[in-house]
Amino acid sequence: MKQRYLDIFENAADMLYVHLIDGEFISVSPGFTRITGHGVETAIGRNVREFVPPEFHDYMVEIAAKKIKGLPAPQSFELEIIAKD
C-alpha cells in the first residue's frame, strides 16, 4: 500500500506536498518542481508561506486552526503559488 501512495505522489500531474502544522515542507512532488520551478532542495525545510502570496496566508491559517481544533476543514484546496521565474 505504501508503494501505491508513493507512486501516486511521484507521478501526479498536479503539485502535491506535505507540510508540518507550522508550514514547514517535509515532502514535495515532482509536480511541485515542474510547476513552480523550485527544486526539492529549495522547498524542503522552508515554510509554505514563502511560496504563497500574502493574500492567501490568512486562509491557510484559518484551515490549519480548524484542523488543530478538530473542526471540519478541507483536506485539499487551491492556492496561488509563487513560481521561481
TORGUGU-518648 format. One record per atom (N, C-alpha, C, CB): x, y, z; residue in one letter. Coordinates in steps of 0.001 Angstrom, whole numbers, padded with zeros to 6 digits, always signed. Glycine has a CB too. Layout:
XYZA ...
//
This chain:
+000817-001196+000000M +000000+000000+000000M +000863+001263+000000M -000931-000003+001202M +001931+001265+000792K +002814+002428+000850K +003379+002749-000531K +003959+002184+001847K +003775+001726-001267Q +004335+001925-002602Q +003297+002548-003538Q +004836+000588-003178Q +002054+002134-003384R +000989+002675-004228R +000859+004185-004019R -000354+001973-003923R +000838+004619-002758Y +000736+006049-002481Y +001975+006804-002945Y +000517+006281-000994Y +003127+006215-002795L +004350+006843-003273L +004301+007009-004787L +005579+006017-002862L +003825+005994-005497D +003696+006081-006954D +002745+007198-007361D +003210+004749-007525D +001622+007313-006659I +000668+008390-006951I +001329+009740-006722I -000606+008258-006074I +002009+009899-005588F +002678+011151-005241F +003736+011516-006282F +003319+011045-003853F +004550+010549-006649E +005660+010789-007573E +005209+011029-009008E +006607+009623-007540E +004029+010525-009390N +003600+010602-010786N +002396+011516-011014N +003274+009231-011281N +001958+012205-009993A +000803+013092-010138A +001126+014257-011063A +000351+013617-008769A +000183+014594-011917A +000358+015749-012795A +000281+017045-011991A -000706+015746-013911A -000494+017014-010913D -000637+018188-010065D +000526+018306-009090D -001956+018135-009306D +000598+019464-008490M +001602+019724-007480M +001079+019198-006147M +001944+021244-007398M +001813+018306-005529L +001446+017776-004219L +002578+018069-003241L +001150+016244-004290L +002205+018284-002000Y +003225+018499-000976Y +002663+018120+000376Y +003712+019966-000969Y +003562+017887+001293V +003200+017619+002679V +003992+018609+003522V +003497+016114+003096V +003286+019243+004462H +003996+020148+005367H +003517+019918+006789H +003787+021628+004956H +004360+020277+007723L +004017+020185+009138L +002988+021257+009470L +005280+020336+010030L +002381+021168+010625I +001342+022113+011009I +001861+023553+011041I +000776+021736+012366I +003164+023731+011277D +003728+025083+011266D +004058+025567+009855D +004977+025127+012123D +003836+024710+008842G +004046+025111+007448G +005344+024656+006830G +003977+026564+007350G +006195+023979+007586E +007481+023530+007042E +007274+022356+006084E +008446+023126+008186E +007740+022527+004839F +007648+021441+003866F +008508+020263+004302F +008076+021925+002470F +007921+019067+004247I +008704+017855+004507I +008774+016973+003266I +008102+017067+005678I +007914+017257+002284S +007935+016493+001044S +007234+017296-000042S +007262+015105+001229S +007801+017288-001238V +007162+017905-002395V +007272+016943-003568V +007809+019288-002736V +006257+016943-004404S +006234+016034-005544S +007022+016616-006715S +004788+015743-005968S +007364+015759-007673P +007997+016273-008897P +007113+017322-009583P +008291+015116-009872P +005796+017203-009436G +004898+018208-010000G +005132+019578-009395G +003457+017799-009793G +005482+019635-008123F +005812+020902-007468F +006987+021557-008188F +006146+020680-005966F +008013+020769-008452T +009204+021277-009132T +008871+021732-010554T +010301+020201-009164T +008109+020922-011258R +007765+021231-012646R +006921+022499-012740R +007017+020058-013282R +005944+022654-011851I +005025+023782-011903I +005653+025067-011379I +003780+023465-011115I +006402+024986-010284T +006940+026201-009655T +008345+026566-010107T +006940+026036-008173T +009091+025587-010590G +010481+025842-010936G +011412+025757-009739G +010607+027190-011572G +010860+025564-008542H +011670+025410-007327H +012030+023943-007163H +010912+025939-006066H +013297+023658-006973G +013733+022287-006767G +013331+021768-005398G +015228+022186-006937G +013364+020460-005269V +013042+019823-003995V +013921+020401-002890V +013224+018289-004087V +015203+020526-003162E +016138+021022-002149E +015848+022470-001768E +017569+020900-002652E +015204+023217-002651T +014828+024601-002352T +013646+024658-001396T +014491+025353-003640T +012740+023691-001525A +011499+023729-000748A +011589+023044+000605A +010405+023100-001532A +012224+021882+000668I +012252+021106+001910I +012882+021934+003035I +013036+019779+001709I +012179+021988+004158G +012677+022735+005313G +012246+024192+005335G +014164+022668+005348G +011714+024677+004224R +011238+026070+004192R +009736+026096+004455R +011565+026745+002820R +009225+027246+004789N +007824+027390+005143N +006979+027643+003900N +007640+028525+006152N +005825+027024+003870V +004907+027177+002745V +004567+028645+002487V +003631+026384+003001V +004561+029460+003534R +004266+030896+003376R +005248+031589+002431R +004295+031588+004737R +006450+031063+002330E +007442+031661+001435E +007086+031461-000037E +008814+031073+001713E +006191+030535-000313F +005825+030194-001682F +004395+030596-002031F +006001+028716-001901F +003699+031222-001081V +002296+031595-001267V +002167+033109-001085V +001365+030827-000262V +001463+033794-002009P +001277+035243-001861P +000612+035585-000522P +000431+035793-003024P +000978+036716+000060P +000460+037108+001379P -001063+037120+001486P +000975+038463+001727P -001755+037415+000405E -003218+037487+000482E -003870+036129+000772E -003770+038046-000816E -003118+035029+000690F -003637+033702+000997F -003226+033211+002380F -003172+032724-000044F -002367+033945+003073H -001859+033494+004376H -002976+033320+005406H -000829+034485+004905H -003898+034273+005492D -004988+034161+006475D -005837+032923+006218D -005874+035417+006442D -006093+032634+004952Y -006869+031452+004593Y -006153+030181+005052Y -007116+031410+003073Y -004851+030122+004844M -004074+028954+005278M -004135+028801+006787M -002612+029072+004819M -004001+029894+007530V -004048+029858+008994V -005427+029405+009463V -003706+031245+009589V -006473+029883+008797E -007841+029503+009154E -008039+027984+009006E -008859+030268+008270E -007572+027432+007911I -007709+025990+007688I -006901+025207+008724I -007251+025616+006261I -005681+025632+008985A -004840+024955+009977A -005485+025007+011357A -003439+025592+010025A -006047+026152+011731A -006697+026289+013045A -007874+025332+013172A -007173+027737+013266A -008653+025196+012110K -009782+024256+012137K -009288+022830+012319K -010612+024366+010845K -008228+022477+011618K -007693+021117+011732K -007182+020847+013144K -006565+020897+010712K -006503+021805+013726I -005976+021651+015085I -007123+021446+016081I -005129+022889+015485I -008219+022166+015880K -009374+022083+016781K -010279+020896+016483K -010179+023354+016699K -009966+020154+015427G -010781+019002+015067G -012073+019366+014359G -011098+018217+016285G -012148+020579+013852L -013334+021034+013128L -013237+020638+011656L -013504+022564+013264L -014372+020579+010979P -014316+020257+009548P -013485+021289+008785P -015738+020186+008958P -012599+020790+007963A -011741+021651+007140A -011408+020891+005865A -010430+022071+007909A -011210+021610+004784P -010881+020926+003537P -009563+020166+003647P -010811+021927+002389P -009535+018977+003069Q -008297+018191+003036Q -007396+018641+001890Q -008615+016692+002898Q -007995+019208+000875S -007217+019770-000229S -007887+021072-000646S -007114+018764-001440S -007103+021983-001146F -007612+023280-001557F -006611+023910-002501F -007881+024196-000337F -007041+024926-003198E -006177+025597-004165E -005699+026939-003629E -006912+025792-005491E -004436+027210-003892L -003813+028480-003547L -002954+028922-004729L -002960+028361-002235L -002679+030192-004807E -001684+030640-005783E -000309+030330-005195E -001840+032184-006117E +000606+030003-006070I +001975+029697-005657I +002923+030640-006385I +002338+028204-005950I +003935+031098-005692I +004943+031959-006291I +005957+031098-007011I +005629+032844-005227I +005982+031194-008341A +006907+030425-009153A +008284+031066-009151A +006384+030294-010578A +009278+030284-009438K +010656+030757-009439K +010893+031822-010515K +011606+029587-009646K +010285+031639-011667D +010505+032597-012754D +009783+033863-012465D +010056+032036-014093D 
//
